[in-house]
């Protein structure tokens, strides 16, 4: 997997994952919507951890700087 996520994108995803987790575990969002938010937060956290987003690869998007040879 080649990195396709920049630092700003990764930070935003981690912040969103933390917000989703807080809303779920605080009891603000419950039920199916809460589960969906937790799963989405987990995906955001995982993709930011490995700096690779499969959807970015499908659509040809790169938010990281170009690597110099």
MMTF fields as JSON, N, C-alpha, C and O atoms, coordinates in Angstrom:
{
  "mmtfVersion": "1.0.0",
  "mmtfProducer": "UNKNOWN",
  "numBonds": 275,
  "numAtoms": 276,
  "numGroups": 69,
  "numChains": 1,
  "numModels": 1,
  "chainsPerModel": [1],
  "groupsPerChain": [69],
  "chainIdList": ["A"],
  "bondAtomList": [4, 2, 8, 6, 12, 10, 16, 14, 20, 18, 24, 22, 28, 26, 32, 30, 36, 34, 40, 38, 44, 42, 48, 46, 52, 50, 56, 54, 60, 58, 64, 62, 68, 66, 72, 70, 76, 74, 80, 78, 84, 82, 88, 86, 92, 90, 96, 94, 100, 98, 104, 102, 108, 106, 112, 110, 116, 114, 120, 118, 124, 122, 128, 126, 132, 130, 136, 134, 140, 138, 144, 142, 148, 146, 152, 150, 156, 154, 160, 158, 164, 162, 168, 166, 172, 170, 176, 174, 180, 178, 184, 182, 188, 186, 192, 190, 196, 194, 200, 198, 204, 202, 208, 206, 212, 210, 216, 214, 220, 218, 224, 222, 228, 226, 232, 230, 236, 234, 240, 238, 244, 242, 248, 246, 252, 250, 256, 254, 260, 258, 264, 262, 268, 266, 272, 270],
  "bondOrderList": [1, 1, 1, 1, 1, 1, 1, 1, 1, 1, 1, 1, 1, 1, 1, 1, 1, 1, 1, 1, 1, 1, 1, 1, 1, 1, 1, 1, 1, 1, 1, 1, 1, 1, 1, 1, 1, 1, 1, 1, 1, 1, 1, 1, 1, 1, 1, 1, 1, 1, 1, 1, 1, 1, 1, 1, 1, 1, 1, 1, 1, 1, 1, 1, 1, 1, 1, 1],
  "groupList": [{"groupName": "UNK", "atomNameList": ["N", "CA", "C", "O"], "elementList": ["N", "C", "C", "O"], "formalChargeList": [0, 0, 0, 0], "bondAtomList": [1, 0, 2, 1, 3, 2], "bondOrderList": [1, 1, 2], "singleLetterCode": "X", "chemCompType": "L-PEPTIDE LINKING"}],
  "groupTypeList": [0, 0, 0, 0, 0, 0, 0, 0, 0, 0, 0, 0, 0, 0, 0, 0, 0, 0, 0, 0, 0, 0, 0, 0, 0, 0, 0, 0, 0, 0, 0, 0, 0, 0, 0, 0, 0, 0, 0, 0, 0, 0, 0, 0, 0, 0, 0, 0, 0, 0, 0, 0, 0, 0, 0, 0, 0, 0, 0, 0, 0, 0, 0, 0, 0, 0, 0, 0, 0],
  "groupIdList": [1, 2, 3, 4, 5, 6, 7, 8, 9, 10, 11, 12, 13, 14, 15, 16, 17, 18, 19, 20, 21, 22, 23, 24, 25, 26, 27, 28, 29, 30, 31, 32, 33, 34, 35, 36, 37, 38, 39, 40, 41, 42, 43, 44, 45, 46, 47, 48, 49, 50, 51, 52, 53, 54, 55, 56, 57, 58, 59, 60, 61, 62, 63, 64, 65, 66, 67, 68, 69],
  "secStructList": [7, 7, 7, 7, 7, 7, 2, 2, 2, 2, 2, 2, 2, 2, 2, 2, 2, 2, 2, 2, 2, 2, 2, 2, 2, 6, 6, 1, 1, 7, 2, 2, 2, 2, 2, 2, 2, 2, 2, 2, 2, 2, 2, 2, 2, 2, 2, 2, 2, 2, 6, 7, 7, 2, 2, 2, 2, 2, 2, 6, 7, 7, 7, 1, 7, 7, 7, 7, 7],
  "xCoordList": [0.837, 0.0, 0.882, 1.764, 0.628, 1.35, 0.542, -0.676, 1.203, 0.516, -0.194, 0.361, -1.443, -2.181, -2.914, -3.795, -2.546, -3.173, -2.129, -1.089, -2.411, -1.524, -1.779, -2.712, -0.938, -1.009, -2.319, -2.942, -2.741, -3.974, -5.175, -6.045, -5.218, -6.296, -6.315, -7.377, -5.148, -5.049, -5.502, -6.203, -5.1, -5.479, -6.993, -7.613, -7.579, -9.03, -9.762, -10.756, -9.283, -9.931, -9.82, -10.77, -8.684, -8.527, -9.459, -10.068, -9.567, -10.46, -11.909, -12.647, -12.317, -13.678, -13.925, -15.001, -12.951, -13.095, -13.261, -14.065, -12.505, -12.625, -13.998, -14.601, -14.484, -15.808, -16.898, -17.802, -16.822, -17.803, -17.79, -18.845, -16.6, -16.494, -17.065, -17.783, -16.754, -17.278, -18.803, -19.453, -19.374, -20.826, -21.498, -22.558, -20.878, -21.46, -21.313, -22.288, -20.111, -19.879, -20.442, -20.618, -20.722, -21.36, -22.872, -23.546, -23.402, -24.826, -25.619, -26.849, -24.945, -25.634, -26.266, -27.397, -25.545, -26.044, -26.093, -25.087, -27.265, -27.414, -28.067, -28.395, -28.242, -28.918, -28.086, -26.856, -28.781, -28.136, -27.233, -26.142, -27.68, -26.866, -25.564, -24.506, -25.639, -24.44, -23.461, -22.256, -23.97, -23.108, -22.452, -21.262, -23.216, -22.669, -21.557, -20.518, -21.769, -20.742, -19.48, -18.372, -19.632, -18.461, -17.686, -16.456, -18.389, -17.719, -17.022, -15.881, -17.694, -17.086, -15.865, -14.85, -15.961, -14.824, -13.653, -12.498, -13.954, -12.892, -12.205, -10.984, -12.983, -12.406, -11.535, -10.43, -12.038, -11.245, -9.935, -8.879, -9.994, -8.784, -7.802, -6.601, -8.298, -7.422, -6.777, -5.578, -7.561, -6.985, -5.977, -4.986, -6.226, -5.244, -3.995, -2.911, -4.121, -2.966, -2.028, -0.808, -2.596, -1.773, -1.539, -0.818, -2.141, -1.983, -2.439, -1.892, -3.426, -3.937, -5.453, -6.005, -6.121, -7.576, -7.937, -7.59, -8.626, -8.989, -9.865, -9.721, -10.765, -11.594, -10.763, -11.045, -9.74, -8.844, -8.15, -7.975, -7.755, -7.077, -8.012, -7.592, -9.28, -10.236, -10.455, -10.514, -10.576, -10.844, -9.584, -9.679, -8.413, -7.157, -6.819, -6.165, -7.258, -7.009, -5.768, -5.578, -4.935, -3.755, -3.69, -3.643, -3.688, -3.565, -2.179, -1.904, -1.318, 0.036, 0.958, 0.674, 2.072, 3.008, 3.632, 3.767, 3.998, 4.609, 5.993, 6.792, 6.264, 7.571, 8.612, 8.366, 9.763, 10.84, 11.67, 11.957, 12.057, 12.829, 14.239, 14.994],
  "yCoordList": [-1.18, 0.0, 1.243, 1.406, 2.078, 3.334, 4.412, 4.488, 5.228, 6.265, 7.229, 7.656, 7.57, 8.539, 9.568, 10.278, 9.643, 10.593, 11.51, 11.053, 12.798, 13.784, 13.935, 13.348, 14.727, 14.915, 15.571, 15.134, 16.6, 17.293, 16.349, 16.36, 15.548, 14.589, 13.567, 13.214, 13.105, 12.123, 12.708, 12.047, 13.945, 14.588, 14.793, 14.551, 15.233, 15.436, 14.123, 14.096, 13.05, 11.754, 11.266, 10.69, 11.487, 11.074, 11.891, 11.348, 13.18, 14.026, 13.576, 13.479, 13.304, 12.822, 11.48, 11.26, 10.586, 9.289, 9.474, 8.784, 10.4, 10.662, 11.251, 10.888, 12.152, 12.743, 11.678, 11.643, 10.815, 9.748, 8.813, 8.426, 8.453, 7.57, 8.249, 7.617, 9.523, 10.256, 10.307, 10.058, 10.625, 10.697, 9.363, 9.323, 8.27, 6.954, 6.535, 6.127, 6.633, 6.144, 7.083, 6.674, 8.323, 9.264, 9.035, 9.518, 8.313, 8.031, 9.068, 9.019, 10.004, 11.024, 10.416, 10.75, 9.528, 8.839, 7.353, 6.766, 6.747, 5.328, 4.589, 5.185, 3.327, 2.505, 2.289, 2.265, 2.133, 1.833, 2.969, 2.732, 4.19, 5.344, 5.369, 5.684, 5.04, 4.989, 3.933, 4.177, 2.766, 1.68, 2.091, 1.851, 2.703, 3.148, 4.177, 4.123, 5.112, 6.112, 5.478, 5.888, 4.49, 3.819, 3.072, 3.123, 2.389, 1.67, 2.659, 2.432, 3.743, 4.757, 5.378, 5.626, 5.627, 6.148, 5.182, 5.595, 3.885, 2.875, 2.847, 2.712, 2.972, 3.005, 4.248, 4.172, 5.398, 6.631, 6.475, 6.863, 5.913, 5.753, 4.797, 5.066, 3.7, 2.724, 3.296, 3.118, 3.979, 4.536, 5.636, 5.782, 6.408, 7.447, 6.838, 7.408, 5.703, 5.029, 4.493, 4.565, 3.957, 3.382, 4.354, 4.028, 5.539, 6.588, 6.138, 6.571, 5.282, 4.791, 4.7, 4.087, 5.307, 5.242, 4.529, 5.009, 3.396, 2.666, 3.475, 3.346, 4.301, 5.124, 6.15, 6.453, 6.685, 7.611, 6.904, 7.484, 5.654, 4.89, 4.644, 4.721, 4.35, 4.09, 5.337, 5.257, 6.494, 7.734, 8.49, 9.547, 7.968, 8.592, 9.859, 10.749, 9.953, 11.141, 10.914, 9.832, 11.933, 11.891, 13.213, 14.274, 13.167, 14.386, 14.517, 15.482, 13.552, 13.632, 14.254, 14.209, 14.838, 15.419, 14.341, 13.184, 14.735, 13.807, 13.416, 14.269, 12.111, 11.621, 11.872, 11.616, 12.368, 12.615, 11.349, 10.66, 11.034, 9.805, 9.874, 8.912],
  "zCoordList": [0.0, 0.0, 0.0, 0.843, -0.931, -1.023, -0.297, -0.457, 0.483, 1.244, 0.308, -0.704, 0.664, -0.139, 0.733, 0.25, 2.015, 2.927, 3.538, 4.013, 3.522, 4.114, 5.607, 6.155, 6.253, 7.702, 8.125, 9.093, 7.424, 7.793, 7.702, 8.574, 6.662, 6.484, 7.62, 8.134, 7.998, 9.081, 10.416, 11.182, 10.691, 11.95, 12.013, 13.048, 10.916, 10.87, 11.122, 11.848, 10.535, 10.73, 12.176, 12.707, 12.808, 14.207, 15.106, 16.028, 14.84, 15.629, 15.46, 16.44, 14.229, 13.993, 14.674, 15.23, 14.639, 15.299, 16.809, 17.436, 17.39, 18.824, 19.16, 20.169, 18.319, 18.549, 18.453, 19.287, 17.45, 17.301, 18.504, 19.008, 18.961, 20.128, 21.369, 22.144, 21.565, 22.72, 22.687, 23.702, 21.533, 21.426, 21.726, 22.35, 21.278, 21.525, 22.985, 23.616, 23.515, 24.872, 25.939, 27.087, 25.58, 26.486, 26.522, 27.432, 25.557, 25.496, 24.732, 24.725, 24.088, 23.305, 22.065, 21.713, 21.405, 20.214, 20.544, 20.942, 20.378, 20.711, 19.546, 18.52, 19.718, 18.717, 17.472, 17.517, 16.365, 15.094, 14.643, 14.125, 14.836, 14.435, 15.234, 14.689, 16.512, 17.344, 16.877, 16.824, 16.541, 16.047, 14.735, 14.531, 13.856, 12.562, 12.797, 12.14, 13.727, 14.018, 14.595, 14.25, 15.466, 16.042, 14.959, 14.929, 14.084, 12.989, 12.057, 11.656, 11.715, 10.861, 11.542, 10.891, 12.839, 13.592, 13.604, 13.505, 13.727, 13.7, 12.341, 12.263, 11.272, 9.923, 9.761, 9.223, 10.232, 10.165, 10.926, 10.427, 12.127, 12.935, 12.249, 12.211, 11.718, 11.063, 9.808, 9.59, 8.986, 7.762, 8.055, 7.339, 9.104, 9.443, 10.045, 9.919, 10.692, 11.276, 10.194, 10.336, 9.117, 8.053, 6.892, 5.95, 6.954, 5.925, 4.542, 3.528, 4.51, 3.23, 3.294, 4.207, 2.331, 2.228, 0.928, -0.151, 1.013, -0.202, -1.158, -2.374, -0.637, -1.52, -2.272, -3.432, -1.617, -2.303, -3.459, -4.53, -3.246, -4.298, -5.487, -6.641, -5.195, -6.265, -7.117, -8.343, -6.455, -7.178, -7.59, -8.214, -7.253, -7.665, -6.906, -7.449, -5.653, -4.848, -3.988, -3.433, -3.883, -3.003, -2.247, -2.869, -0.93, -0.145, 0.487, 1.199, 0.226, 0.761, -0.292, -1.489, 0.177, -0.779, -1.677, -1.277, -2.865, -3.816, -3.316, -2.932, -3.326, -2.884, -3.967, -5.146, -3.566, -4.524, -4.7, -3.721, -5.93, -6.174, -5.661, -5.8]
}
